[in-house]
């Protein structure tokens, strides 16, 4: 399948990835695979800004609202399911679009992930218990003691990765850092990485406008309906976690909205930092149109 092409549309949250992916998919008469790890969940209809009903009707999307927040679903599970799906689609399509802001999930498709052992239910439950009862600082300190090398690298706000590392350490009695090979898997398709960029002021304006739109669409009510599940990792998500604090009387309404916007901007900064590692990516202004972008892809890489 080396004559098959996967175009990954990347960029920070709110920059316009969804619209561009749809425009490109229309040009190539193809489908879209999402690698946004929060758009998988059917209960998160507003706070994750999934494609609209019309968008989903225009272009076939995969991995949108295909899971429940109650499901256990890892990046390894996603890699397996997505690669199987991509192989099937490439039997009938020459080009496919990958889009989303979850960098680790995108990397699982582009390069593959290290394979780790299955974790026992007891270990998972113990780490979850420690997290809920002793807090993030407690499990972070445990990680620092057990694997200082990985502790120094991991995003200290990414609870999922912190817990996953502890799970593997306790299951294998080995350091998580020693089990990470970072070896790329051979894929049977060519990947083309497209990164949308804009000025900081323009991006922050888009983010603020997007948050305001989510509020108009009912984000507060959606978060309230999910209060019973607020301890799930899936709901440690910008837009929901801030409202949970508001409902618990820990923040005022105005502070909650400002915090959502601030945390979204901080998330965008982390995404931009992550995307710097893609040295061979095509970087384009977010205001470019689909035709000029497709032309740039063709001029930069081998002809499709």
C-alpha positions in Angstrom: 0.0 0.0 0.0 3.0 2.3 -0.5 0.9 4.2 -3.1 -1.6 5.1 -0.4 -1.4 8.5 1.4 -2.5 9.5 4.8 -2.8 13.3 5.3 -2.6 14.3 9.0 -4.2 17.7 9.7 -2.7 18.9 12.9 -2.6 22.1 14.9 -3.6 23.6 18.3 -7.2 23.5 19.5 -9.6 26.0 17.9 -7.4 26.8 14.9 -9.8 25.2 12.3 -8.6 21.6 11.8 -12.0 20.2 11.4 -13.1 22.5 8.5 -9.8 22.1 6.7 -9.9 18.3 7.0 -13.5 18.2 5.6 -12.4 20.5 2.7 -9.5 18.3 1.8 -11.6 15.1 2.2 -14.1 16.5 -0.3 -11.3 17.3 -2.8 -10.0 13.7 -2.6 -13.4 12.1 -2.3 -12.4 10.3 0.8 -13.1 9.8 4.5 -11.8 11.2 7.8 -10.4 9.3 10.8 -10.4 11.3 14.1 -7.5 11.2 16.5 -9.2 13.5 19.1 -9.3 11.4 22.2 -12.2 13.3 23.7 -14.4 13.3 20.6 -14.6 9.5 20.9 -17.1 9.8 23.8 -20.8 10.1 22.9 -21.6 11.9 26.2 -19.3 14.8 25.4 -21.3 16.5 22.6 -20.6 20.2 23.3 -17.4 20.6 25.3 -15.2 18.7 22.8 -16.5 20.6 19.6 -17.0 17.5 17.5 -18.0 17.9 13.8 -21.5 19.2 13.4 -24.4 17.0 12.2 -24.1 18.5 8.7 -20.3 17.9 8.7 -20.9 14.2 9.6 -23.5 14.0 6.8 -21.1 15.6 4.2 -18.1 13.4 4.9 -17.9 10.0 6.5 -16.1 10.3 9.9 -14.7 7.5 12.1 -14.0 7.5 15.8 -16.6 10.2 16.6 -18.9 9.4 19.5 -18.1 5.7 19.2 -17.4 5.1 22.9 -18.9 5.9 26.3 -17.1 7.7 29.1 -17.7 4.5 31.1 -15.6 2.5 28.7 -11.9 1.7 29.3 -10.1 2.7 26.2 -6.4 3.2 25.8 -4.2 4.7 23.1 -3.1 1.1 22.4 -6.7 0.1 21.8 -7.1 3.0 19.5 -4.0 2.2 17.5 -5.2 -1.4 16.9 -8.7 -0.4 15.9 -7.7 2.6 13.8 -4.9 0.7 11.8 -7.3 -2.1 11.0 -9.9 0.4 9.8 -7.4 2.4 7.8 -6.2 -0.8 6.1 -9.8 -1.5 5.1 -10.5 2.0 3.8 -7.3 1.9 1.7 -8.6 -1.0 -0.2 -11.1 1.4 -1.8 -9.4 4.8 -1.3 -6.0 6.1 -2.2 -6.0 9.0 0.2 -7.3 9.3 3.7 -7.5 12.2 6.2 -6.4 11.9 9.9 -7.3 14.9 12.1 -7.3 15.8 15.7 -5.3 17.5 18.5 -4.4 14.4 20.6 -0.7 14.1 19.7 -0.1 10.7 21.3 -3.1 9.2 19.4 -1.9 10.7 16.1 1.6 9.3 16.8 0.2 5.9 17.3 -1.1 5.9 13.8 1.9 7.6 12.2 4.7 5.8 14.0 3.1 3.1 16.3 3.3 2.7 20.0 5.4 0.6 22.3 3.5 -2.5 23.3 2.9 -2.9 27.1 1.4 -5.8 29.0 -2.2 -6.0 30.1 -2.7 -4.5 33.5 -4.5 -6.4 36.3 -7.8 -5.1 37.6 -6.3 -4.9 41.1 -3.4 -2.7 40.1 -5.7 -0.3 38.1 -8.1 -0.1 41.0 -5.4 0.6 43.6 -3.9 3.4 41.6 -7.3 4.9 40.9 -8.1 4.7 44.7 -4.8 6.5 45.5 -5.6 9.2 43.0 -9.1 9.8 44.3 -8.2 9.7 48.0 -4.7 11.1 48.1 -4.6 13.2 45.0 -2.4 13.9 42.0 0.6 15.0 44.1 0.6 11.6 45.9 0.8 9.5 42.7 3.3 11.9 41.2 5.6 11.4 44.1 5.2 7.7 43.8 6.2 7.9 40.1 9.2 10.1 41.0 10.5 7.5 43.4 9.9 4.5 41.1 11.0 6.0 37.8 12.7 9.4 38.2 13.7 9.5 34.5 10.1 9.3 33.2 8.9 11.6 36.0 11.2 14.3 34.7 9.7 13.9 31.2 6.0 13.4 31.8 3.5 16.2 31.6 2.7 16.7 35.3 -0.9 17.6 34.4 -1.6 14.5 32.3 -3.2 12.2 34.8 -3.8 9.5 32.2 -0.1 9.2 31.3 1.0 9.3 35.0 -1.4 6.5 36.0 -0.5 4.5 32.9 3.2 4.7 33.8 2.5 3.6 37.4 0.3 0.7 36.1 3.1 -0.6 33.9 5.7 -0.2 36.6 3.7 -2.2 39.1 2.6 -4.8 36.6 6.2 -5.5 35.3 8.3 -4.5 38.3 10.4 -2.5 35.7 10.8 1.2 35.1 8.4 2.6 32.5 11.3 4.5 30.9 13.2 1.3 30.4 10.3 -0.3 28.5 9.9 2.6 26.0 11.7 1.8 22.8 10.5 4.7 20.7 11.1 2.6 17.6 8.9 3.5 14.7 6.7 0.8 13.2 6.7 0.3 9.5 3.4 1.5 8.0 2.0 0.4 4.7 1.2 4.0 3.7 2.9 7.3 3.2 2.2 10.0 5.8 2.0 13.7 5.1 1.8 16.0 8.1 0.0 19.3 7.7 0.3 21.8 10.6 -2.0 24.8 10.8 -0.4 27.9 12.4 -1.5 31.4 13.2 -0.5 34.4 15.3 -0.9 34.0 19.0 -3.5 36.8 19.2 -5.5 35.3 16.4 -5.5 31.9 18.0 -6.5 33.2 21.4 -9.3 35.2 19.8 -10.6 32.0 18.1 -10.3 30.1 21.4 -12.3 32.7 23.4 -15.0 32.8 20.7 -15.2 29.1 20.6 -15.6 28.9 24.4 -18.4 31.5 24.2 -20.1 29.5 21.5 -19.9 26.3 23.6 -21.5 28.2 26.5 -24.3 29.3 24.2 -24.8 25.7 23.1 -25.3 24.5 26.6 -21.9 23.4 28.0 -22.9 24.2 31.6 -25.9 21.9 31.4 -24.0 19.2 29.7 -21.3 19.3 32.5 -24.0 19.3 35.2 -25.5 16.1 33.7 -22.1 14.4 34.0 -21.5 15.4 37.7 -21.9 11.8 38.9 -18.9 10.8 36.7 -16.6 13.7 37.5 -13.9 11.4 38.9 -13.5 9.6 35.6 -10.2 10.3 33.8 -12.2 11.1 30.7 -13.8 14.1 32.5 -10.6 15.6 33.6 -11.1 17.7 30.5 -11.1 21.5 30.0 -14.6 22.8 30.0 -15.9 20.1 32.3 -13.5 20.0 35.2 -13.9 23.8 35.7 -17.7 23.5 35.9 -17.4 20.7 38.4 -15.6 23.1 40.7 -18.3 25.7 40.1 -21.0 23.2 40.9 -19.1 22.3 44.1 -19.0 26.0 45.1 -15.2 26.3 44.7 -15.4 29.0 42.0 -17.7 31.8 40.9 -19.3 31.6 37.5 -17.1 34.4 35.9 -14.0 32.7 37.3 -15.1 29.4 35.9 -15.5 30.9 32.4 -12.2 32.7 32.6 -10.5 29.5 33.8 -11.9 27.5 30.9 -10.5 30.0 28.5 -7.1 30.2 30.2 -6.8 26.4 30.4 -7.8 26.1 26.8 -5.0 28.6 25.8 -2.5 26.6 28.0 -3.6 23.4 26.3 -3.0 25.0 22.9 0.5 26.1 24.0 1.3 22.5 24.9 0.0 21.3 21.6 2.2 23.8 19.7 5.2 22.6 21.7 4.4 19.0 20.8 4.0 19.8 17.1 7.5 21.3 16.9 9.0 17.8 16.8 7.5 17.2 13.3 10.5 18.5 11.4 9.3 17.5 7.9 5.8 18.8 8.3 4.2 21.2 5.9 3.4 24.3 8.0 0.7 26.6 6.7 -1.2 29.7 7.7 -4.7 28.7 9.1 -6.3 31.3 6.8 -5.1 29.5 3.6 -7.8 27.8 1.5 -8.0 24.1 0.7 -6.9 24.4 -2.9 -3.7 26.2 -2.1 -2.9 23.7 0.7 -3.4 20.7 -1.6 -1.2 22.4 -4.1 1.5 22.9 -1.4 1.3 19.2 -0.4 1.8 18.1 -4.0 4.7 20.4 -4.5 6.4 19.5 -1.3 6.1 15.7 -1.5 6.0 13.2 -4.3 2.9 13.4 -6.4 0.1 11.4 -5.0 
